[in-house]
């Protein structure tokens, strides 16, 4: 189990988005971002271990970067959004955070999952 996870559903196909590279970063001083971890969505469209249980959730700004152009290129499509960046502020009050992405070639949506 992970303290922070994500999954991607390709709403244009009605199925999980498999093989999407995801990078987790935390904000540092002077506007810089530091990579914490990375992963690739599995057969269920999930990256389950972006922040392992033994890693604390430090309050701050985090972002998930999804490599959507590569995913759609493999499907023979052009992505209007070549990268989706989801910037969130975590206060550390929750033990776990789940950040899903609903995706299609011309749009996306995200929400705080459970």
N, C-alpha and C positions, 0 to 999 in steps of 0.2 A: 504494500500500500504506500501511497505517496501523499505528502502534505499538499502538493499541487499537481493537478492533472488536467488534461484537455482531451477533447475528442472533436473530430470534424465529420459532419454529415454533408455530403454533396447533394443538395436539394434538387439539382437538375437531373440527377440520376436516381435519386431516392435510395441511396446507399452510403455506407461509410466511405470517406476519402482515404484510400490506402496509399502509403508511401510518401506522405507529405513531411518534409523536413520542418522541424519546429525548434526555435532557439528561445531559451528563457534568459532574460537579463534583469539586472537590478541597477537602479540609478546610483551613480557615484557623484562626487562633487564636480562642479563646473560643467554640468550637463552631459558628462560622459556616462556610458553604459558599460557594465561589466557582465560578460557572459557567465552564467552560473551552470547551465547544462544545455544539452540538446538531445533531440531524439527524432524518430521517424514514426509516423502513425502506422499501427499494426493492421491486421486484417479486419479489425472492428473499428478502425479509424481513430484509435486511442494512443496516446502517449501517457503511460501510467506512472512513470517514475521521474518526472521533472525535478521534484524536490523530495528526496527520500525521507523516511520517517526520522532518521537520526540527524537531519538538518533542520535547524530552527527556522521559523518564519520570522525574519527580521522585519519590523515595520518599515515600510517605505514604498517607493514606486517601482513597479515591475513591468516588464513588457514581454509579450510573446510575439515572436516574429514567425509567420507562416509563409513558406516558400510556395506560393500558389501558382506562379508562372510555370515552374517545373512540373507540377502536378498536372496542370491543364495541357501542357505541351505533350506529355505522355499520352493524353487522350485525344491528341490531334486538334486541340482547341487553343484559341488565343485568350488569355486572361486579361480582362480590362483592369483588374487590380493584380499586378504581378507579385505583390507582397502585401499581406495583411498584417498590420501591427496593432496589437491590442495592449493598451497601456492601462494598468490598474494600480490602485493604491491599496495596499494591504496593511491593516493595522495590527495583524497578528492575533486578533481576538478569537478567530476561528482556528480549530485544529487542522482543518483541511479546506482547500479551495479547489473547485472544479470550474474550469473556464472553457465551455464548449464554443464551437464555431460552426455556424450554418453557412454553407458556401455554394456559390454557383459562378459561372464565368463572368457574370455582370453585376454581382453584388454579394454581400455577406451580412451576417448579423451575429451578435454574440450576447451572452448573458451570464449571470452568475448561477452556476448549476449547484447541484447538491451531491 
